[in-house]
Amino acid sequence: MDKDIIISGVHLDLTDALKQIVFEKAEKLFRHEGRIVRIRFELEHATARDPTEEFIAKGHIEIQGPDIIATAISDDLYKSIDLLIQKLDRQLNEHFRK
């Protein structure tokens, strides 16, 4: 199965290294089932909205059945990505256990 991962950035530049990290971490999510159609990631630097220098990582997994959506916020982009992957992984585990 071809893995369809879409990554977009809001108020930050998506470097090749950053994209590679997201792809590598997203591999963990595809181990659950072949029923994942697509995963979209949106990475945002929130300084435009709020001067607290927060980074927001959003994930949207399209699967058979209701989609899974999660958001993680922290002061470090890589930490936000890790937190997001953990949330999505937990939600996928719950979904496929049902």
C-alpha positions, 0 to 999 in steps of 0.5 A: 500500500502506498502511504499517502502523507501530506504535510503543510506548514503555517508561518514556518518553512518546511525543510526536507529534514523536518518533512523526513522526521514527520514521515519517519514518525508517521510510519508508527501510525501505519502499523495499525491497519491497512485501512488508513487512507491518508494522513494530513499534518499541519505544523504551525508556528503560532507567533502570528497569533500569540507572542508566546512562541508556541508550536502547534501540530495538527493531524487528520487521519482518514480511515474507513469510518469516522476520521481521527483528528488530534492537536498538540501544542508546546514550546518546541516543534519537535515536541509538538510532533511527538505529542501529536503522534502519541495522541493519534497512535492512542486514538488509532489503538482505541478505534481498531480495538472496537 
